[in-house]
Amino acid sequence: MAPISILIAEDHEIVRFGISTYLSSAEDITVVGEASTGEECLKLFEQTQPDVCLLDIGMPDKDGIETAGIIRSLDPDVKILILSMHIDRQKLADVLEAGVDGYLLKDTDKSDILHGIRAIMRGQRVFSPPISDMITESFLNKEEISPPKVETDLTKREREILELIVQGMTSKEIAKELYISPRTVDTHRSNLMEKLELKNIADLVRFALKNKLVSA
């Protein structure tokens, strides 16, 4: 059986080195790429097509949640395991909406990361105990972890551009794809964020995925 190929995205070099070294020591694991930013992770993902993406939440350019959402839109079958120092209800909602297969806290034992990778490859979902407790508590209290789908008055062009933004394309790339100017794309971006009352592109991508505004 071929080893499980892993792409690691973590902005702290020492942490990334430690995780990579530990996972590489396992006979059934091959680390095929290491990234320090969300953008770098997406480029390496397209180049390496790994079985599992191990993503830190707090990365520059695109955080782990936004990166996970884009990766999921590119490949519905890839396994995604999120790592984070902290957990709160909103972050949990965002992570679950991004379609991840597991969410582990960084203070977990390093062997749990390896076990988690193997588990999600078997089709299981893995969560650190505090995260599982939060999910259970929300279920027992009949609380919504994620907000309901919303209706918007986006134009056809705005939806087209939103789709391409979620795919990780830049203004220049979107302009070339739609045969319009980059300035026009930027105007549509601003209009989208104003209509949806969002502050930045990361929020826009999360909102679009969470509320099913794009095909991903």
N, C-alpha and C positions, 0 to 999 in steps of 0.2 A: 504494500500500500504506500502511495506517495505521501511524503510528509506534509503537514499542514503549513501552508505558506502564510506568513504574518507580515503585515505592514504596521509599523509603530509610529505614532505621531505624538510627540511630547516635546514641549519647548525647553524643558530643563535638561541640559546635555548629560549631567551626571545621572539623573533619574533614568533618562532614555538609555544610557549605556548600561546601567544596572539591569533594567528589564530585558534589554536585548541579549546581554551576556547570559542571564539566567535562562531565558527561553531557548537560546541557541544550544544550551547544554542538553536539552531534551532530544532524544533520538527521533521523535515524531514531529519536530518543529523545525521550520526553516524561516529565518527572518529575511525577507526579500527587499526590505526598504525601511529607512528611518527618516522621519521628517520632523522639522521643528516648528512649522507653521501649517495652518489649514490649507493655504494655496499650494505649498510644497507637497502636502499629503495628497491632494487631488491629482497633481501631476504624476506623482509616483504611483498612485492607484491605477491610472490609465496605462502606465508603462508595465506594471508588474501583475495586475489582476490577481491580487491575493485572495486566499480563502477567508481570512479574517483581518479586519482593521481594528487595531487597538488604539483608541483615541483618548487623549487628555482633553478635558473640557476647556481649560484656560489657555488657549493658544492665540498668537497674533493673527492678523488678517481675517481669518475665519475661525471661530471657536469650534470646539469639538461637536457641539450640537448642530450647528449650521453645516459643518463638514459632513457629519453623519447623514443629514437630510439629503445633501447633494449626492453623496455616494449611494444612498438607497435609491435615489431616482435614476442613477446610472446603471445600477445592478441590483435588482430586487432580491437576488439570491445570496449576495455576499453577507457574511456574518460580521456584526459590529459590536464591539465590547468597549464601553465607556469607562474611563477612570476619572475620579475626581477627589479632591481633598474634602469637599463639603457636600451637603445635601439639603435642599429645602423643597417645599411643595411645588413652587413654580418651576424650579430646575428639573424636578422629577417629571412634571407634566411635559416640559419641552423635550426631555430625553425620550419619553415614551412615544410622543407624537412623531419623533424623528425615525421611529421604527427600529430601535436598537434591540439586540438580542441579550444584552447583559449590561449591568451597571454596578461596578465595584468601587468601593472607597479605597483611596491610596494607602490607608493604614492597615489594609488587609494583609495577611501573610502572603508572601510572594508565591507560595505553592498554590494559593487559591486562584491566582491569575492563570496558572497553567491548567488547573482543574476546570476553571471557567471556560477557557478556550476549547478544551476537549468536550465539555458539556454542550456548548452552543453548536459545535460541529455535529453533535448527535441530535440536534433539533430542540434542545432544552433552552430555557431562559434562566439566566443566573443573576442574582442580586445579593449584595452584602446584607447581613441581617437587619441593620437599621433601615435600609431601603425597603426590604420586604415588609418590615413592621409598618412603615408609612403607607405602603400600598394596602396592606390588610386593614389598617385603621380607617383609611379612606373608604374602603369597601364596606366595612361594618357600619360606618356612620352614614353610608349612602351619599358620600360627597363626590362631586365631580373632580377628578384629577386634572382633566383638561376641559377647556371651554367648549361650548357647543359650536357647531358650524354657523357661520354668519353669512348673510346676504350682502352683496356689495353692488355698486352701480359702475363697475369697471367697464371701460370700453373694450371692444375686440382687440384693438392695438395694445392697450394697456395689459390685457391678459397675455397677449403674445410675448410682450417684453418681460412680463413677470415670469413666464415659463422659462425664458432664456436666462434671466437673472438667477433663478433657482438652480439652473444647470451650471452656474458658476461662470457664465460668460461676462466679459468686460463690456463697457460701452462701445468700444471700437469693434469688438467681435459681433455684438448685437447689431450695430449699424450696418456692418458688412452683410450679415445674414438677412436683414430686412430691407436693405437698399435705402437706408435713410442716413442722416448725418449723426455723428456722435452727440452733437449738441441737442438734437431732437430726442435722442435716447435719454440724455440727462434730464431733459424737461419732463419726459414721461416718468422717469424715476421719481422726480420731485413731486409730481402730481399723485403718483401712487402712494407715496409716504404721507402726503397731506390728506388724501382721501381716507386712508386707513389709520391716520393719526399715529404714525410710527416715526422713530427718530433716525434710524440708520438702516443700511442694507441687511445687516444680520437680523434685525427685528423683522424686516420685510420678508425674508426667506422663511423664518420660523413661523410667521403669521400665515403665509401662503400655504405651507405644508400642513400646519395645524388645522386650518379651516378649509382644506380641500379646494383651494382656489386654482391649483394647477393639477395636471394629470398625474404627477408623481404621487 
